[in-house]
Amino acid sequence: MDKEFLPKYHFHFIGIGGIGMSAIAMGLLKKGYSVSGSDLVKNNETNKLEQLGAIIFYSQLRQNIEFVTSKFNNKLINFVVSSAIKPENEEFSYCRKKNLPIKHRSEILAKLMQTYTALAVAGSHGKTSTSTFLSTLLELCTHNSSSITGGIIPIYNSNCHLENTKFLVAEVDESDGTIGEYKSDIGIINNIDFDHCDHFSNLSDVISTFKKFAANSKKLLFNFDCENTRNNFCSDSKWSNTTTNNVAYALIPTEINENHTIGEYYENENFISSLNIPIPGLHNLSNVTAAIAASRMIGIDFLEIKKNIKYLKLPKKRFEFRGQIAKRKLYDDYAHHPNEIKETIKLGRLFIRNIHNNQSQKSRLVAVFQPHRYSRVKQFAKEFANELSKADVIYVTSIYAAGEKNEDKINSRIITDLIYKQNKNVSYITNYYEITKNFEELTQKGDLILNMGAGDCHNFWSILNGKKD
């Protein structure tokens, strides 16, 4: 790192408990910097940070900033924010009023990346899964890799593993347009879709942002199967799960079930080997293929990859089996965009098919969805309805605002009314406590329950079991 990041610097994160912010804060702690931060909610990430020596405030008041500036008056303090922090936030507002040095989280991550051979994982969907698969392969094949991601990677049981290694896998976020800040040795684009309507006006805006990211990548690796990446980017390095023609890396599926996917792997149209991927779902096969391709691009021997591929696991909240309760199985998934819901329900159907083959009782696919952001519901209500209606039974909860103001008076009934036209088995349920209270009536034995969303919906399992996450 340059002189701006000498150990005499202190970092204070406003909103430190978020999965992305906590990863960067953890990385700085591991690099030897002093760190503090604030959040309104205590969680696993803030607990880990406190154990590593961070000072955490569970409020966001002016006094926190005064305490930090007083305690660390022998250091130069950077106050770090993400785009989720609103101007009216008391800490943020006070920092601006006092002209204190404020950094966006993307600036800090970009600086960290400069000291490594950086593999930056980008894309509208599947970033965390791809980052997890790539991190796992690099750890097992090289023992010389670090990671900063937006999810909990099973091999590290953390969203951050930052050591003095050669490689760094970094998940980079396009949601606020800061993706252009990152310079990488290999830039990976999974796919491009219109999303984050609070920041982008249309698909062209999203594509332009990814073009800035591509321009800052020494080598670009992209998904040839995605129309928006195929039509807008040019690189010798691309992957596919549908064709071997004119792609550097292809993994063509030959068998798919709820436990694994078997496929034939090709490089530059030459068959290399069959691979048994211990992860279900075609969308996950694409993410695994990206991880293999990136590993090969930095020179990892294919036989090493094949040997270690059996250790791949999905990150938490990605079709994560939480458990069985009253003979109903519950899975958590982060799906919060229509195309993500589409793939998650398809994967759920794969599991249901296997249940039907093994027992006489007919199982139902029950979708419980917590919409995320008013702007997203306003933009994609019809698409949400189309995909959710493919479940057997659908429950839609109140919208998780993620800090947005509801200027257009949007609510979840927009989605449920549209679903009702296609599938009558739909209900609006205010919250997860209401679902828990009426769980026996709303579900039945043998159900596979898919709990989807990007808000606090993943507390559902704990609420069902009478405790809070």
URPE-V163578 format. One record per backbone hydrogen bond with DSSP energy under -1.0 kcal/mol. CO is the residue of the C=O (numbers start at 1). NH is the residue of the N-H. If there is no record, write none. Layout:
co=CO nh=NH
co=CO nh=NH
This chain:
co=2 nh=5
co=3 nh=6
co=6 nh=9
co=8 nh=76
co=10 nh=78
co=11 nh=36
co=12 nh=80
co=13 nh=38
co=15 nh=18
co=18 nh=22
co=20 nh=24
co=21 nh=25
co=22 nh=26
co=23 nh=27
co=24 nh=28
co=25 nh=29
co=26 nh=30
co=27 nh=31
co=28 nh=33
co=29 nh=32
co=34 nh=11
co=35 nh=55
co=36 nh=13
co=37 nh=57
co=38 nh=15
co=38 nh=16
co=43 nh=47
co=44 nh=48
co=45 nh=49
co=46 nh=50
co=47 nh=51
co=48 nh=52
co=49 nh=54
co=50 nh=53
co=55 nh=37
co=57 nh=39
co=61 nh=64
co=62 nh=66
co=63 nh=67
co=64 nh=68
co=65 nh=69
co=66 nh=70
co=67 nh=71
co=68 nh=72
co=70 nh=73
co=72 nh=75
co=76 nh=10
co=78 nh=12
co=79 nh=103
co=80 nh=14
co=81 nh=105
co=82 nh=85
co=86 nh=89
co=89 nh=93
co=90 nh=94
co=91 nh=95
co=92 nh=96
co=93 nh=97
co=94 nh=98
co=95 nh=100
co=96 nh=99
co=101 nh=79
co=103 nh=81
co=104 nh=107
co=104 nh=108
co=105 nh=109
co=106 nh=110
co=107 nh=111
co=108 nh=112
co=109 nh=113
co=110 nh=114
co=112 nh=115
co=113 nh=116
co=116 nh=118
co=117 nh=168
co=118 nh=185
co=118 nh=186
co=119 nh=170
co=120 nh=188
co=121 nh=172
co=122 nh=190
co=126 nh=130
co=127 nh=131
co=128 nh=132
co=129 nh=133
co=130 nh=134
co=131 nh=135
co=132 nh=136
co=133 nh=137
co=134 nh=138
co=135 nh=139
co=136 nh=140
co=137 nh=141
co=138 nh=142
co=139 nh=143
co=144 nh=167
co=146 nh=169
co=147 nh=161
co=148 nh=171
co=152 nh=316
co=153 nh=156
co=153 nh=157
co=153 nh=158
co=158 nh=153
co=159 nh=149
co=161 nh=147
co=163 nh=165
co=166 nh=117
co=167 nh=146
co=168 nh=119
co=169 nh=148
co=170 nh=121
co=174 nh=177
co=178 nh=181
co=179 nh=182
co=184 nh=218
co=185 nh=219
co=186 nh=120
co=187 nh=221
co=188 nh=122
co=189 nh=223
co=191 nh=124
co=196 nh=199
co=196 nh=200
co=202 nh=206
co=203 nh=207
co=204 nh=208
co=205 nh=209
co=206 nh=210
co=207 nh=211
co=208 nh=212
co=209 nh=213
co=210 nh=214
co=211 nh=215
co=212 nh=216
co=214 nh=217
co=216 nh=184
co=219 nh=187
co=221 nh=189
co=222 nh=239
co=226 nh=230
co=227 nh=231
co=229 nh=233
co=237 nh=222
co=238 nh=249
co=239 nh=224
co=240 nh=251
co=244 nh=247
co=248 nh=268
co=249 nh=240
co=250 nh=266
co=252 nh=264
co=255 nh=262
co=260 nh=257
co=261 nh=277
co=262 nh=254
co=262 nh=255
co=263 nh=275
co=264 nh=252
co=265 nh=272
co=265 nh=273
co=266 nh=250
co=267 nh=270
co=270 nh=267
co=273 nh=265
co=275 nh=263
co=277 nh=261
co=281 nh=285
co=282 nh=286
co=283 nh=287
co=284 nh=288
co=285 nh=289
co=286 nh=290
co=287 nh=291
co=288 nh=292
co=289 nh=293
co=290 nh=294
co=291 nh=295
co=292 nh=296
co=293 nh=297
co=294 nh=298
co=295 nh=300
co=296 nh=299
co=301 nh=305
co=302 nh=306
co=303 nh=307
co=304 nh=308
co=305 nh=309
co=308 nh=311
co=309 nh=312
co=315 nh=318
co=317 nh=334
co=320 nh=332
co=323 nh=330
co=325 nh=328
co=327 nh=446
co=328 nh=325
co=329 nh=449
co=330 nh=322
co=330 nh=323
co=331 nh=451
co=332 nh=320
co=333 nh=453
co=337 nh=341
co=338 nh=342
co=339 nh=343
co=340 nh=344
co=341 nh=345
co=342 nh=346
co=343 nh=347
co=344 nh=348
co=345 nh=349
co=346 nh=350
co=347 nh=351
co=348 nh=352
co=349 nh=353
co=350 nh=354
co=351 nh=355
co=352 nh=356
co=353 nh=357
co=354 nh=358
co=355 nh=359
co=364 nh=448
co=365 nh=392
co=365 nh=393
co=366 nh=450
co=367 nh=395
co=368 nh=452
co=369 nh=397
co=371 nh=400
co=373 nh=377
co=374 nh=378
co=375 nh=379
co=376 nh=380
co=377 nh=381
co=380 nh=384
co=381 nh=385
co=382 nh=386
co=383 nh=387
co=384 nh=388
co=385 nh=389
co=387 nh=390
co=388 nh=391
co=393 nh=367
co=394 nh=427
co=395 nh=369
co=396 nh=429
co=400 nh=373
co=401 nh=404
co=405 nh=407
co=406 nh=409
co=411 nh=414
co=412 nh=415
co=412 nh=416
co=413 nh=417
co=414 nh=418
co=415 nh=419
co=416 nh=420
co=419 nh=422
co=419 nh=423
co=424 nh=426
co=425 nh=394
co=427 nh=396
co=430 nh=398
co=431 nh=435
co=432 nh=436
co=433 nh=437
co=434 nh=438
co=436 nh=439
co=438 nh=442
co=439 nh=443
co=444 nh=447
co=447 nh=329
co=448 nh=366
co=449 nh=331
co=450 nh=368
co=451 nh=333
co=452 nh=370
co=456 nh=459
co=457 nh=460
co=459 nh=463
co=460 nh=464
co=461 nh=465
co=462 nh=467
co=463 nh=466
